[in-house]
Amino acid sequence: MQVTAQRLAVLRAVSTHPHAKADEIADDVRASIGSISRQAVYDTLGTLVGKGLARRIQPAGSPARYEDRVGDNHHHLVCRTCGVMVDVDCAVGEAPCLTADDDHGFAIDEADVIYWGYCPGCRKQSAGQEPNRQEQNREG
C-alpha cells in the first residue's frame, strides 16, 4: 500500500477519534491537510479496513464507525440515547469468544458483540427530568 498524505491523515483521525463516523473523520482530515473529498475518505477507510489497519463497526440503526484498535478481541457498548460508544474487553479473551449452538459447517473465527444500554450522563439526565410512573401514582 502506498503511503500518501491523505491516507496518513485519515489513519491519524481514526486513531485520534476512535468510533468516529466517516463524516467526522473527513472533517478532521480537512482541518489537518485541507481539501479532501468525501469519496476519498470513504475509499481510504475501505483500504485501511481491508489492510487490517482499521476496523469498521456498524451498530444497528447507526452509520458505520471506525477505530484503529484491531487485532485483539474486544466488543462495544453503545448508549441508546446519545450513541456514545466505548470499548469493552471480551470476558473470555480468545476469539471468537462465543460458541454457536450450530456452526452450520462454518469455521467461526470472530464474534462481534455490541452491548446496548444507557450511559451515566443520559441516565442522570433522564432521572432528573420527570418522576417515574410509581412516584406519580403515589403522589396522585
Legacy VTK file of the C-alpha trace (Angstrom):
# vtk DataFile Version 3.0
C-alpha trace
ASCII
DATASET POLYDATA
POINTS 140 float
0.000 0.000 0.000
1.391 3.357 -0.993
1.778 5.891 1.811
0.113 9.214 0.993
-0.613 12.352 2.995
-4.340 11.646 2.697
-4.034 8.075 3.972
-1.849 9.168 6.866
-4.281 11.954 7.762
-7.252 9.551 7.698
-5.397 6.992 9.829
-4.382 9.741 12.268
-8.020 10.908 12.506
-9.220 7.350 13.150
-6.581 6.993 15.860
-7.379 10.360 17.435
-11.159 9.889 17.346
-11.997 6.223 17.952
-15.523 5.237 16.918
-15.876 8.300 14.678
-18.208 8.319 11.685
-16.761 8.854 8.201
-18.045 12.441 8.027
-16.385 13.245 11.352
-13.151 11.742 10.077
-13.446 13.794 6.876
-13.899 16.995 8.913
-10.812 16.197 10.973
-8.758 15.425 7.864
-9.856 18.685 6.190
-8.800 20.618 9.288
-5.441 18.865 9.153
-4.464 18.833 5.470
-7.061 20.956 3.700
-9.300 19.771 0.921
-10.249 16.116 0.601
-13.371 14.671 -0.970
-15.832 12.580 0.966
-15.284 9.779 -1.566
-11.518 9.867 -0.953
-12.154 9.480 2.779
-14.512 6.530 2.196
-12.030 4.932 -0.206
-9.179 5.379 2.253
-11.223 3.965 5.128
-12.088 0.956 2.970
-8.422 0.437 2.146
-7.362 0.748 5.793
-10.033 -1.741 6.877
-9.066 -4.109 4.050
-5.407 -4.000 5.110
-6.267 -4.589 8.773
-5.133 -1.138 9.906
-8.629 -0.025 10.938
-11.856 -1.692 11.981
-15.356 -0.842 10.771
-18.159 -1.147 13.324
-21.811 -0.669 12.400
-24.283 -0.908 15.250
-27.908 -1.429 14.203
-29.538 1.832 13.168
-26.244 3.731 13.149
-23.801 4.757 10.454
-20.508 2.898 10.304
-17.833 3.961 12.742
-14.101 3.354 12.590
-11.336 2.608 15.045
-7.681 1.620 14.919
-7.914 -0.914 17.738
-7.505 -4.058 15.670
-6.059 -7.484 16.245
-7.494 -8.012 19.685
-10.774 -9.474 20.829
-12.913 -6.602 22.087
-16.520 -5.555 21.771
-18.517 -2.349 22.135
-21.042 -0.738 24.451
-23.426 1.786 22.856
-25.740 4.263 24.596
-29.284 4.028 23.243
-29.883 7.747 23.858
-26.783 9.680 22.789
-24.990 7.000 20.747
-21.679 7.213 22.600
-19.628 4.068 22.007
-16.902 2.614 24.228
-14.692 -0.437 24.018
-15.379 -3.440 26.238
-12.773 -6.172 26.566
-14.048 -9.670 25.937
-14.817 -11.573 29.131
-13.414 -14.794 27.664
-10.386 -13.250 25.981
-9.917 -15.513 22.969
-11.565 -15.145 19.567
-14.260 -15.935 18.743
-15.162 -15.839 22.491
-18.625 -17.290 21.863
-19.610 -20.736 20.691
-22.554 -21.095 18.333
-25.070 -23.861 19.028
-24.733 -24.964 15.401
-21.865 -23.708 13.233
-23.549 -24.996 10.022
-20.122 -26.107 8.809
-18.526 -22.669 9.189
-15.056 -22.249 10.653
-16.005 -19.416 13.036
-13.104 -17.088 13.841
-14.833 -13.983 15.217
-17.890 -12.924 17.212
-18.931 -9.278 17.144
-20.845 -8.321 20.265
-22.493 -4.955 20.852
-23.891 -4.260 24.290
-26.706 -1.687 24.392
-27.722 0.433 27.355
-27.693 3.967 28.741
-24.520 5.877 29.587
-24.163 7.558 33.001
-24.803 11.028 31.547
-28.051 10.017 29.842
-29.199 8.080 32.908
-28.565 11.098 35.112
-30.326 13.432 32.680
-33.411 11.216 32.364
-33.582 10.672 36.123
-33.766 14.418 36.732
-36.439 15.193 34.129
-39.630 13.582 35.361
-40.607 11.162 38.097
-41.236 7.582 37.131
-44.774 6.165 37.000
-44.579 4.634 40.509
-43.750 8.042 42.039
-46.564 9.715 40.041
-49.065 7.113 41.301
-48.029 7.698 44.932
-48.419 11.483 44.540
-51.779 11.365 42.698
LINES 1 141
140 0 1 2 3 4 5 6 7 8 9 10 11 12 13 14 15 16 17 18 19 20 21 22 23 24 25 26 27 28 29 30 31 32 33 34 35 36 37 38 39 40 41 42 43 44 45 46 47 48 49 50 51 52 53 54 55 56 57 58 59 60 61 62 63 64 65 66 67 68 69 70 71 72 73 74 75 76 77 78 79 80 81 82 83 84 85 86 87 88 89 90 91 92 93 94 95 96 97 98 99 100 101 102 103 104 105 106 107 108 109 110 111 112 113 114 115 116 117 118 119 120 121 122 123 124 125 126 127 128 129 130 131 132 133 134 135 136 137 138 139
